[in-house]
Amino acid sequence: MAGWVGLKDLLIAEVKQRSDETCLVDGFLERIEASGDNQTELMDIYAELCALEPQQPNQDEPDELEEIRRLRPNGPRQLDKELTHEQWSDKFYGAWLGRAIGCALGKPLEWPNFMAGSHGRAGWENVHLWFKGADAYPINGYTPGHSTAKDEYGIELASWGSASTRERISYMETDDDIRYTVLGLIMLERKGLDWDSWDIGKLWHEVLSYNQVCTAETQSYLNFAQVTYHYGEQGKPADWKQKKEWVRTYLNPYREFIGAQIRADGFAYGAAGQPELAADFAWRDASFSHVRNGIYGEMFVASMIAAAFLESDPVKIVEIGLSEIPANCRLAHDIQQAVEIAQSTEDQLALVEKIWDAFNHYDPVHTNNNAALVAASLVFAKGDFNKAITTSVLGGWDTDCNGATVGSIMGASLGAKSLPSHWVEPLHDTLYSAVIGFHPIAISECARRSHEVYLKLKEQQRTKN
C-alpha cells in the first residue's frame, strides 16, 4: 500500500501537506503516533485527512492547463531569433552538458546535513564548511571527496555520489535528474507533439524500475499500476481524467515536492525557443504525479529552459518562466521575492543565507524553496556559468537538482563552446543513465537527438498550421 516510506510516515507528511493547504490538522499527529503501526487505524485517519476542507481555498492555484493559462501574466510565448544549424547544435550540447555538470557538482552533497542542516547549522553553512575544509572555496570545481569538516563538524557526503567527487569523476553517473531528461527525449522521439500524462505512466512502467523513483514519483508509479495492465494492448481509458486525480494524490503527500520540476529538461529542449509549448509539455508530464505548485515548478523551469536557447538576460529568462504560471500562486510570489533578494545582494554567502532564511519553512525537497534558489542563482550570477551553478549548490536543499536545473539553463544560453573546460573535460562526454540504450551514451549524442527532435516538432507544427 505504501511506497516511498511506511504508511505511518506517509500520514505524517500528509498532515504537513494538508496544513499547507490551509486545513485544520490539530490533533492528527498525536493520533498517528498513538496508532502504532495499526494499518486499519492509520487508513481511517488518512480518510479523515482527505476529507478535510481548506479554510482558505486558493482560487489562484488550479491544476488544469486552461485555467492556469487564464491566470498567467502576459508573456512572449514564442521567441523569434535566427540561429545557424551549428549554433543550435552548440546550444543543445551546452544544455545537456550544463545539466550534467550541475548535477554532478551537487550529487555528493545530496545528504541530510547539506539539505536540511545539522548541529544547529543551516545546510548552506555545511556546504561552505565542506569546501572550505578541503581548501576548495570559493567553489570552482567538483565536490572534494575529503574535507577536514568531516572530523571537525561531523559532516558526511552522500555515499551514492562518490563517483561524482573531484578525485573520481570521469563520466556523468546515473541520477534521477538525468534519467528524467532521457525519458523526456524518448517521449518526444516516440510521440512528437501527441501524448499526455497517460503516456507518461506507460513510459515509466516500461523504462524505470521501482527503485529508480522517489517520493511523489513512487506513489504515482504504484497508483498507476492499479489502473492499468500490461497484457495485450490497452489504450487510455475514457475515464482517465478521473483516474489521474487518484493516481497523483492517493497516499501521495509529496504532490507539491520538487520531483516534477526536475523532469522538465528533455521536454523543454524539444520546445527550444517556445516557452508556451515547453510549459504545455511540462504540464502534461507534471500532472501525472503532482498538483498546484508541484505542477507550476515544472512549467516554470521548462519555459525558462526553452527561453534560454534564445535569451541571455537571466532576469528576462525568469520573467518568461513566471509568465507561464498563475500570477498569484505561492510559487510566483516566492520567485519574485527571491529575485528581489538576488538583485539587492552582492555577496554569494550573504545571498544563500537570505534565501535560506526566507524559504526554509518548506521541506528541503519542496518545489518552492528550490525554485526560489534556482531563480536567485540565475539573477545573482548575471550570466556567469561558474557563479550560477556554484550558488545553486552552495544554497543547500536539493543540491543536485538545483545545480542541474541552473546548469541546463546556463548551458542552453551560453552554448557548449562557452562552458569552462575544467567543468566539461572530467565528464569525457559520457553518460551512464541506467536507462536501456543510454548506458553508456555520449552526451553529445543525446544533444544531437534533442536537436533532431526539435526539428521534427517544428515540422509537425508547420504541418498542423
MARFIDO-923719 format. One record per residue (C-alpha): residue number from 1; residue in one letter; x, y, z. Coordinates in nm, 3 decimals, decimal comma, always signed. Each point is the difference from the previous one (the first is absolute). Layout:
# residues N
(NUM; "a"; (X; Y; Z)) ...
//
This chain:
# residues 465
(1; "m"; (+0,000; +0,000; +0,000)) (2; "a"; (+0,276; +0,245; +0,093)) (3; "g"; (+0,295; +0,057; -0,228)) (4; "w"; (+0,265; +0,261; +0,070)) (5; "v"; (-0,017; -0,057; +0,378)) (6; "g"; (-0,232; -0,183; +0,237)) (7; "l"; (-0,364; +0,097; +0,041)) (8; "k"; (+0,057; +0,178; +0,330)) (9; "d"; (+0,264; +0,229; -0,146)) (10; "l"; (-0,219; +0,068; -0,303)) (11; "l"; (-0,276; +0,119; +0,230)) (12; "i"; (+0,235; +0,224; +0,196)) (13; "a"; (+0,101; +0,162; -0,330)) (14; "e"; (-0,366; +0,022; -0,101)) (15; "v"; (-0,076; +0,202; +0,313)) (16; "k"; (+0,260; +0,258; -0,106)) (17; "q"; (-0,136; +0,010; -0,355)) (18; "r"; (-0,358; +0,043; +0,120)) (19; "s"; (+0,116; +0,277; +0,232)) (20; "d"; (+0,165; +0,172; -0,298)) (21; "e"; (-0,340; -0,025; -0,169)) (22; "t"; (-0,146; +0,198; +0,296)) (23; "c"; (-0,181; -0,295; +0,155)) (24; "l"; (-0,034; -0,021; +0,378)) (25; "v"; (+0,214; -0,297; +0,100)) (26; "d"; (+0,019; +0,042; +0,378)) (27; "g"; (+0,026; -0,334; +0,178)) (28; "f"; (+0,075; -0,212; -0,304)) (29; "l"; (+0,372; -0,049; +0,070)) (30; "e"; (-0,079; -0,116; +0,353)) (31; "r"; (-0,257; -0,248; -0,131)) (32; "i"; (+0,246; -0,132; -0,258)) (33; "e"; (+0,266; -0,054; +0,265)) (34; "a"; (-0,249; -0,169; +0,234)) (35; "s"; (-0,110; -0,241; -0,272)) (36; "g"; (+0,329; -0,186; -0,006)) (37; "d"; (+0,015; -0,190; -0,326)) (38; "n"; (-0,364; -0,101; -0,009)) (39; "q"; (-0,068; +0,025; -0,373)) (40; "t"; (-0,377; +0,005; +0,031)) (41; "e"; (+0,007; +0,281; +0,251)) (42; "l"; (+0,252; +0,194; -0,206)) (43; "m"; (-0,216; -0,031; -0,312)) (44; "d"; (-0,300; +0,126; +0,196)) (45; "i"; (+0,204; +0,304; +0,101)) (46; "y"; (+0,110; +0,047; -0,361)) (47; "a"; (-0,362; +0,000; -0,114)) (48; "e"; (-0,074; +0,276; +0,250)) (49; "l"; (+0,299; +0,203; -0,123)) (50; "c"; (-0,120; -0,031; -0,359)) (51; "a"; (-0,347; +0,119; +0,098)) (52; "l"; (+0,123; +0,325; +0,157)) (53; "e"; (-0,107; +0,322; -0,169)) (54; "p"; (+0,250; +0,287; -0,043)) (55; "q"; (-0,074; +0,302; +0,218)) (56; "q"; (+0,120; +0,234; -0,273)) (57; "p"; (-0,046; -0,166; -0,339)) (58; "n"; (+0,252; +0,145; -0,245)) (59; "q"; (-0,186; +0,080; -0,320)) (60; "d"; (+0,327; +0,117; -0,156)) (61; "e"; (+0,155; -0,348; -0,006)) (62; "p"; (-0,189; -0,222; -0,248)) (63; "d"; (+0,130; -0,328; -0,138)) (64; "e"; (-0,142; +0,008; -0,352)) (65; "l"; (+0,195; +0,159; -0,285)) (66; "e"; (-0,282; +0,219; -0,130)) (67; "e"; (-0,056; +0,153; +0,344)) (68; "i"; (+0,373; +0,045; +0,057)) (69; "r"; (+0,029; +0,188; -0,329)) (70; "r"; (-0,295; +0,219; +0,091)) (71; "l"; (+0,183; +0,114; +0,316)) (72; "r"; (+0,351; +0,044; -0,144)) (73; "p"; (+0,157; +0,341; -0,077)) (74; "n"; (+0,075; +0,121; -0,350)) (75; "g"; (+0,304; -0,159; -0,158)) (76; "p"; (+0,175; -0,049; -0,332)) (77; "r"; (-0,121; -0,366; -0,036)) (78; "q"; (+0,245; -0,042; -0,288)) (79; "l"; (+0,337; +0,164; -0,067)) (80; "d"; (+0,115; +0,081; -0,351)) (81; "k"; (+0,370; +0,007; -0,074)) (82; "e"; (+0,198; -0,146; -0,286)) (83; "l"; (+0,276; -0,247; +0,083)) (84; "t"; (+0,208; -0,212; -0,233)) (85; "h"; (-0,012; -0,379; +0,020)) (86; "e"; (+0,341; +0,004; +0,169)) (87; "q"; (-0,113; +0,256; +0,257)) (88; "w"; (-0,306; -0,206; +0,086)) (89; "s"; (+0,218; -0,310; +0,034)) (90; "d"; (+0,232; +0,183; +0,238)) (91; "k"; (-0,297; +0,113; +0,209)) (92; "f"; (-0,143; -0,352; +0,035)) (93; "y"; (+0,339; -0,141; +0,094)) (94; "g"; (+0,047; +0,284; +0,247)) (95; "a"; (-0,337; -0,076; +0,164)) (96; "w"; (+0,076; -0,371; +0,042)) (97; "l"; (+0,353; +0,071; +0,124)) (98; "g"; (-0,116; +0,271; +0,238)) (99; "r"; (-0,260; -0,229; +0,151)) (100; "a"; (+0,255; -0,276; +0,050)) (101; "i"; (+0,258; +0,236; +0,150)) (102; "g"; (-0,240; +0,155; +0,250)) (103; "c"; (-0,142; -0,338; +0,096)) (104; "a"; (+0,345; -0,152; +0,053)) (105; "l"; (+0,109; +0,297; +0,212)) (106; "g"; (-0,298; -0,033; +0,231)) (107; "k"; (-0,037; -0,379; +0,008)) (108; "p"; (+0,249; -0,077; +0,282)) (109; "l"; (-0,168; +0,272; +0,210)) (110; "e"; (-0,351; -0,148; -0,027)) (111; "w"; (+0,008; -0,109; +0,362)) (112; "p"; (-0,194; +0,120; +0,309)) (113; "n"; (+0,275; +0,215; +0,153)) (114; "f"; (+0,019; +0,207; -0,320)) (115; "m"; (-0,369; -0,014; -0,091)) (116; "a"; (-0,162; +0,067; +0,338)) (117; "g"; (+0,298; +0,112; +0,208)) (118; "s"; (+0,145; -0,158; +0,314)) (119; "h"; (+0,144; +0,082; +0,341)) (120; "g"; (-0,179; +0,334; +0,002)) (121; "r"; (+0,145; +0,101; -0,337)) (122; "a"; (-0,190; +0,069; -0,320)) (123; "g"; (+0,060; -0,225; -0,299)) (124; "w"; (+0,184; +0,272; -0,190)) (125; "e"; (+0,237; +0,044; +0,295)) (126; "n"; (+0,095; -0,367; -0,015)) (127; "v"; (+0,060; +0,021; -0,376)) (128; "h"; (+0,226; +0,299; +0,061)) (129; "l"; (+0,186; -0,180; +0,281)) (130; "w"; (+0,055; -0,307; -0,217)) (131; "f"; (+0,161; +0,191; -0,285)) (132; "k"; (+0,192; +0,224; +0,237)) (133; "g"; (+0,132; -0,305; +0,187)) (134; "a"; (+0,128; -0,137; -0,331)) (135; "d"; (+0,166; +0,331; -0,089)) (136; "a"; (-0,242; +0,021; -0,294)) (137; "y"; (-0,201; +0,313; +0,081)) (138; "p"; (-0,102; +0,207; -0,193)) (139; "i"; (-0,147; -0,295; -0,191)) (140; "n"; (+0,159; -0,037; -0,341)) (141; "g"; (-0,010; -0,374; -0,062)) (142; "y"; (-0,171; -0,323; +0,096)) (143; "t"; (-0,065; -0,093; +0,363)) (144; "p"; (+0,312; -0,123; +0,182)) (145; "g"; (-0,032; -0,352; +0,136)) (146; "h"; (+0,185; +0,089; +0,320)) (147; "s"; (-0,017; +0,299; +0,232)) (148; "t"; (+0,112; +0,084; +0,352)) (149; "a"; (-0,366; +0,089; +0,060)) (150; "k"; (-0,075; -0,370; +0,041)) (151; "d"; (+0,198; -0,026; +0,323)) (152; "e"; (-0,044; +0,358; +0,115)) (153; "y"; (-0,374; +0,030; -0,052)) (154; "g"; (-0,132; -0,354; -0,050)) (155; "i"; (-0,103; +0,065; -0,362)) (156; "e"; (-0,032; -0,291; -0,245)) (157; "l"; (-0,035; -0,019; -0,378)) (158; "a"; (-0,268; -0,213; -0,164)) (159; "s"; (+0,134; -0,352; -0,053)) (160; "w"; (-0,177; -0,031; -0,335)) (161; "g"; (+0,180; +0,301; -0,148)) (162; "s"; (+0,360; -0,115; +0,038)) (163; "a"; (+0,050; -0,048; -0,375)) (164; "s"; (-0,073; +0,372; -0,046)) (165; "t"; (+0,262; +0,128; +0,245)) (166; "r"; (+0,294; +0,205; -0,123)) (167; "e"; (+0,247; -0,284; +0,039)) (168; "r"; (-0,207; -0,264; -0,182)) (169; "i"; (-0,226; +0,163; -0,255)) (170; "s"; (+0,053; -0,129; -0,355)) (171; "y"; (-0,357; -0,005; -0,136)) (172; "m"; (-0,353; +0,105; +0,097)) (173; "e"; (-0,125; -0,276; +0,226)) (174; "t"; (-0,364; -0,102; +0,011)) (175; "d"; (-0,235; +0,229; +0,189)) (176; "d"; (-0,373; +0,061; -0,005)) (177; "d"; (+0,063; +0,356; -0,122)) (178; "i"; (+0,167; -0,143; -0,309)) (179; "r"; (-0,227; -0,302; -0,050)) (180; "y"; (-0,306; +0,223; -0,030)) (181; "t"; (+0,180; +0,214; -0,259)) (182; "v"; (+0,057; -0,318; -0,200)) (183; "l"; (-0,367; -0,098; +0,041)) (184; "g"; (-0,111; +0,338; -0,131)) (185; "l"; (+0,213; -0,055; -0,308)) (186; "i"; (-0,142; -0,351; -0,046)) (187; "m"; (-0,359; +0,124; +0,027)) (188; "l"; (+0,047; +0,271; -0,262)) (189; "e"; (+0,184; -0,237; -0,233)) (190; "r"; (-0,283; -0,250; +0,020)) (191; "k"; (-0,308; +0,220; +0,022)) (192; "g"; (+0,096; +0,342; -0,131)) (193; "l"; (-0,266; +0,253; +0,094)) (194; "d"; (-0,272; -0,255; +0,076)) (195; "w"; (+0,018; -0,150; +0,350)) (196; "d"; (-0,136; +0,062; +0,348)) (197; "s"; (+0,038; -0,110; +0,362)) (198; "w"; (-0,129; -0,350; -0,080)) (199; "d"; (+0,299; -0,048; -0,230)) (200; "i"; (+0,229; +0,120; +0,279)) (201; "g"; (-0,125; -0,278; +0,225)) (202; "k"; (+0,042; -0,263; -0,270)) (203; "l"; (+0,355; +0,118; -0,075)) (204; "w"; (+0,097; -0,004; +0,367)) (205; "h"; (-0,125; -0,355; +0,044)) (206; "e"; (+0,190; -0,107; -0,311)) (207; "v"; (+0,331; +0,176; +0,066)) (208; "l"; (+0,038; +0,071; +0,371)) (209; "s"; (+0,039; -0,259; +0,273)) (210; "y"; (-0,173; +0,040; +0,335)) (211; "n"; (+0,321; +0,104; +0,178)) (212; "q"; (+0,067; +0,280; -0,251)) (213; "v"; (-0,295; +0,213; +0,110)) (214; "c"; (-0,033; +0,211; +0,314)) (215; "t"; (-0,266; +0,174; +0,213)) (216; "a"; (-0,286; +0,121; -0,223)) (217; "e"; (+0,125; -0,207; -0,292)) (218; "t"; (-0,002; -0,317; +0,212)) (219; "q"; (-0,358; +0,053; +0,108)) (220; "s"; (-0,133; +0,081; -0,349)) (221; "y"; (+0,204; -0,289; -0,145)) (222; "l"; (-0,171; -0,240; +0,241)) (223; "n"; (-0,343; +0,154; -0,042)) (224; "f"; (+0,022; -0,017; -0,379)) (225; "a"; (+0,059; -0,374; +0,032)) (226; "q"; (-0,349; -0,023; +0,152)) (227; "v"; (-0,175; +0,159; -0,298)) (228; "t"; (+0,186; -0,167; -0,288)) (229; "y"; (+0,123; -0,338; -0,114)) (230; "h"; (+0,271; -0,118; -0,235)) (231; "y"; (-0,160; -0,304; -0,163)) (232; "g"; (-0,087; +0,079; -0,359)) (233; "e"; (-0,065; +0,346; -0,131)) (234; "q"; (-0,183; +0,236; +0,230)) (235; "g"; (-0,086; +0,349; -0,109)) (236; "k"; (-0,065; +0,293; +0,226)) (237; "p"; (-0,330; -0,057; +0,185)) (238; "a"; (-0,285; +0,242; -0,059)) (239; "d"; (-0,002; +0,094; +0,367)) (240; "w"; (+0,376; +0,069; +0,018)) (241; "k"; (-0,055; +0,358; +0,118)) (242; "q"; (-0,175; -0,128; +0,312)) (243; "k"; (+0,247; -0,282; +0,051)) (244; "k"; (+0,293; +0,239; -0,042)) (245; "e"; (-0,121; +0,202; +0,298)) (246; "w"; (+0,018; -0,314; +0,214)) (247; "v"; (+0,335; -0,105; -0,146)) (248; "r"; (+0,167; +0,327; +0,090)) (249; "t"; (-0,155; +0,052; +0,343)) (250; "y"; (-0,071; -0,333; +0,169)) (251; "l"; (+0,249; -0,054; +0,283)) (252; "n"; (+0,214; +0,268; -0,165)) (253; "p"; (+0,083; +0,276; +0,249)) (254; "y"; (+0,290; +0,102; -0,227)) (255; "r"; (-0,224; +0,141; -0,272)) (256; "e"; (+0,156; +0,348; +0,026)) (257; "f"; (+0,359; -0,119; +0,036)) (258; "i"; (+0,282; +0,055; -0,250)) (259; "g"; (-0,038; -0,330; -0,190)) (260; "a"; (-0,184; +0,149; -0,297)) (261; "q"; (+0,228; +0,303; -0,018)) (262; "i"; (+0,302; -0,220; -0,076)) (263; "r"; (-0,181; -0,170; -0,289)) (264; "a"; (-0,034; +0,309; -0,220)) (265; "d"; (+0,320; +0,003; -0,202)) (266; "g"; (-0,044; -0,270; -0,262)) (267; "f"; (-0,337; +0,149; -0,094)) (268; "a"; (+0,126; +0,359; +0,006)) (269; "y"; (+0,286; -0,081; -0,238)) (270; "g"; (-0,254; -0,119; -0,256)) (271; "a"; (-0,185; +0,330; +0,042)) (272; "a"; (+0,311; +0,222; -0,019)) (273; "g"; (-0,097; +0,363; -0,053)) (274; "q"; (-0,367; -0,077; +0,074)) (275; "p"; (-0,068; +0,053; +0,372)) (276; "e"; (-0,375; -0,051; -0,035)) (277; "l"; (+0,044; -0,337; -0,169)) (278; "a"; (+0,263; -0,098; +0,258)) (279; "a"; (-0,242; +0,087; +0,280)) (280; "d"; (-0,271; -0,203; -0,175)) (281; "f"; (+0,229; -0,304; -0,014)) (282; "a"; (+0,095; +0,056; +0,365)) (283; "w"; (-0,365; +0,013; +0,103)) (284; "r"; (-0,074; -0,329; -0,173)) (285; "d"; (+0,294; -0,163; +0,177)) (286; "a"; (-0,042; +0,155; +0,345)) (287; "s"; (-0,375; -0,059; +0,024)) (288; "f"; (+0,067; -0,375; +0,011)) (289; "s"; (+0,144; +0,026; +0,350)) (290; "h"; (-0,044; +0,354; +0,134)) (291; "v"; (-0,251; +0,276; +0,067)) (292; "r"; (+0,009; +0,380; +0,027)) (293; "n"; (+0,351; +0,131; +0,076)) (294; "g"; (+0,150; -0,339; -0,079)) (295; "i"; (-0,135; +0,041; -0,353)) (296; "y"; (+0,096; +0,368; -0,022)) (297; "g"; (+0,360; -0,082; +0,092)) (298; "e"; (+0,046; -0,211; -0,309)) (299; "m"; (-0,181; +0,253; -0,218)) (300; "f"; (+0,214; +0,284; +0,137)) (301; "v"; (+0,326; -0,186; -0,059)) (302; "a"; (-0,098; -0,135; -0,342)) (303; "s"; (-0,092; +0,342; -0,133)) (304; "m"; (+0,326; +0,150; +0,136)) (305; "i"; (+0,205; -0,271; -0,169)) (306; "a"; (-0,183; +0,045; -0,330)) (307; "a"; (+0,049; +0,376; +0,019)) (308; "a"; (+0,369; -0,032; +0,089)) (309; "f"; (+0,080; -0,137; -0,346)) (310; "l"; (-0,075; +0,345; -0,144)) (311; "e"; (+0,017; +0,233; +0,302)) (312; "s"; (+0,315; +0,083; +0,199)) (313; "d"; (-0,134; +0,244; +0,260)) (314; "p"; (-0,065; -0,206; +0,317)) (315; "v"; (-0,261; +0,243; +0,132)) (316; "k"; (-0,195; -0,030; -0,323)) (317; "i"; (+0,036; -0,378; +0,007)) (318; "v"; (-0,154; -0,011; +0,348)) (319; "e"; (-0,276; +0,240; -0,107)) (320; "i"; (-0,084; -0,227; -0,293)) (321; "g"; (-0,019; -0,293; +0,240)) (322; "l"; (-0,239; +0,194; +0,220)) (323; "s"; (-0,214; +0,090; -0,301)) (324; "e"; (-0,105; -0,365; -0,038)) (325; "i"; (-0,133; -0,059; +0,355)) (326; "p"; (-0,284; +0,166; +0,197)) (327; "a"; (+0,098; +0,352; +0,097)) (328; "n"; (-0,128; -0,032; +0,357)) (329; "c"; (+0,109; -0,352; +0,087)) (330; "r"; (+0,234; -0,057; +0,293)) (331; "l"; (+0,283; -0,098; -0,232)) (332; "a"; (-0,022; +0,324; -0,197)) (333; "h"; (+0,011; +0,209; +0,317)) (334; "d"; (+0,296; -0,201; +0,132)) (335; "i"; (+0,191; +0,041; -0,327)) (336; "q"; (-0,062; +0,375; -0,003)) (337; "q"; (+0,130; +0,028; +0,355)) (338; "a"; (+0,309; -0,204; -0,090)) (339; "v"; (+0,074; +0,223; -0,299)) (340; "e"; (-0,026; +0,310; +0,219)) (341; "i"; (+0,247; -0,154; +0,246)) (342; "a"; (+0,242; -0,087; -0,281)) (343; "q"; (-0,017; +0,347; -0,151)) (344; "s"; (+0,081; +0,165; +0,333)) (345; "t"; (+0,283; -0,233; +0,111)) (346; "e"; (+0,362; +0,009; -0,117)) (347; "d"; (+0,159; -0,278; +0,207)) (348; "q"; (-0,058; -0,369; -0,078)) (349; "l"; (-0,008; -0,120; +0,361)) (350; "a"; (-0,230; +0,285; +0,100)) (351; "l"; (-0,231; -0,092; -0,288)) (352; "v"; (-0,041; -0,367; +0,092)) (353; "e"; (-0,048; +0,092; +0,365)) (354; "k"; (-0,282; +0,241; -0,087)) (355; "i"; (-0,165; -0,254; -0,231)) (356; "w"; (+0,027; -0,270; +0,266)) (357; "d"; (-0,151; +0,223; +0,266)) (358; "a"; (-0,283; +0,109; -0,229)) (359; "f"; (-0,107; -0,346; -0,119)) (360; "n"; (+0,122; -0,259; +0,251)) (361; "h"; (-0,354; -0,054; +0,128)) (362; "y"; (-0,042; -0,232; -0,297)) (363; "d"; (+0,123; -0,360; -0,006)) (364; "p"; (+0,354; -0,028; -0,146)) (365; "v"; (-0,148; -0,167; -0,310)) (366; "h"; (-0,308; +0,220; -0,044)) (367; "t"; (-0,047; +0,174; -0,333)) (368; "n"; (-0,018; +0,358; +0,122)) (369; "n"; (+0,318; +0,051; +0,199)) (370; "n"; (+0,213; -0,180; -0,258)) (371; "a"; (-0,154; +0,193; -0,289)) (372; "a"; (+0,063; +0,321; +0,193)) (373; "l"; (+0,368; -0,093; +0,040)) (374; "v"; (+0,023; -0,083; -0,371)) (375; "a"; (-0,145; +0,338; -0,099)) (376; "a"; (+0,220; +0,187; +0,248)) (377; "s"; (+0,313; -0,180; -0,124)) (378; "l"; (-0,073; +0,090; -0,362)) (379; "v"; (-0,065; +0,366; +0,075)) (380; "f"; (+0,293; +0,031; +0,241)) (381; "a"; (+0,249; -0,154; -0,246)) (382; "k"; (-0,081; +0,244; -0,282)) (383; "g"; (+0,096; -0,249; -0,271)) (384; "d"; (+0,305; -0,150; +0,173)) (385; "f"; (-0,025; -0,379; -0,030)) (386; "n"; (+0,234; -0,077; +0,289)) (387; "k"; (-0,171; +0,244; +0,235)) (388; "a"; (-0,347; -0,123; -0,094)) (389; "i"; (+0,052; -0,372; +0,058)) (390; "t"; (+0,213; +0,043; +0,312)) (391; "t"; (-0,252; +0,235; +0,160)) (392; "s"; (-0,284; -0,243; -0,066)) (393; "v"; (+0,192; -0,286; +0,164)) (394; "l"; (+0,145; +0,209; +0,284)) (395; "g"; (-0,356; +0,087; +0,105)) (396; "g"; (-0,072; -0,350; +0,129)) (397; "w"; (-0,338; -0,175; -0,022)) (398; "d"; (-0,019; -0,218; -0,315)) (399; "t"; (+0,354; +0,064; -0,114)) (400; "d"; (+0,024; -0,223; -0,307)) (401; "c"; (-0,345; +0,100; -0,127)) (402; "n"; (+0,071; +0,371; +0,025)) (403; "g"; (+0,348; -0,029; -0,146)) (404; "a"; (-0,139; -0,200; -0,292)) (405; "t"; (-0,283; +0,245; -0,071)) (406; "v"; (+0,222; +0,307; +0,015)) (407; "g"; (+0,266; -0,176; -0,207)) (408; "s"; (-0,255; -0,090; -0,264)) (409; "i"; (-0,125; +0,357; -0,030)) (410; "m"; (+0,349; +0,148; -0,008)) (411; "g"; (+0,122; -0,262; -0,247)) (412; "a"; (-0,289; +0,067; -0,236)) (413; "s"; (+0,064; +0,372; +0,022)) (414; "l"; (+0,378; -0,005; -0,039)) (415; "g"; (+0,053; -0,306; -0,219)) (416; "a"; (+0,252; -0,280; +0,050)) (417; "k"; (+0,295; +0,190; -0,144)) (418; "s"; (-0,030; +0,266; +0,270)) (419; "l"; (-0,006; -0,240; +0,295)) (420; "p"; (+0,322; -0,013; +0,207)) (421; "s"; (+0,215; -0,296; -0,099)) (422; "h"; (+0,079; -0,097; +0,360)) (423; "w"; (-0,370; -0,082; +0,045)) (424; "v"; (-0,046; -0,170; -0,338)) (425; "e"; (+0,310; -0,215; -0,041)) (426; "p"; (-0,038; -0,224; +0,309)) (427; "l"; (-0,328; -0,135; -0,142)) (428; "h"; (+0,173; -0,135; -0,311)) (429; "d"; (-0,323; +0,058; -0,195)) (430; "t"; (-0,145; -0,314; +0,161)) (431; "l"; (-0,331; -0,072; +0,172)) (432; "y"; (-0,094; -0,315; +0,191)) (433; "s"; (-0,372; +0,048; +0,054)) (434; "a"; (-0,114; -0,351; +0,099)) (435; "v"; (-0,258; +0,022; -0,280)) (436; "i"; (+0,023; -0,260; -0,279)) (437; "g"; (+0,162; +0,155; -0,307)) (438; "f"; (+0,147; +0,285; +0,205)) (439; "h"; (+0,250; -0,191; +0,215)) (440; "p"; (+0,254; +0,101; -0,107)) (441; "i"; (-0,059; +0,263; -0,262)) (442; "a"; (+0,186; +0,310; -0,111)) (443; "i"; (-0,150; +0,318; +0,144)) (444; "s"; (+0,053; +0,155; -0,342)) (445; "e"; (-0,214; -0,277; -0,152)) (446; "c"; (-0,285; +0,086; +0,240)) (447; "a"; (+0,036; +0,362; -0,108)) (448; "r"; (-0,006; -0,097; -0,368)) (449; "r"; (-0,321; -0,196; +0,052)) (450; "s"; (-0,161; +0,288; +0,190)) (451; "h"; (+0,086; +0,225; -0,294)) (452; "e"; (-0,161; -0,250; -0,238)) (453; "v"; (-0,313; -0,012; +0,218)) (454; "y"; (-0,017; +0,378; +0,001)) (455; "l"; (+0,011; +0,004; -0,381)) (456; "k"; (-0,261; -0,277; -0,022)) (457; "l"; (-0,239; +0,187; +0,230)) (458; "k"; (+0,046; +0,322; -0,197)) (459; "e"; (-0,098; -0,188; -0,314)) (460; "q"; (-0,303; -0,154; +0,172)) (461; "q"; (-0,108; +0,347; +0,111)) (462; "r"; (+0,033; +0,132; -0,357)) (463; "t"; (-0,207; -0,291; -0,130)) (464; "k"; (-0,273; +0,056; +0,260)) (465; "n"; (-0,016; +0,369; -0,080)) 
//
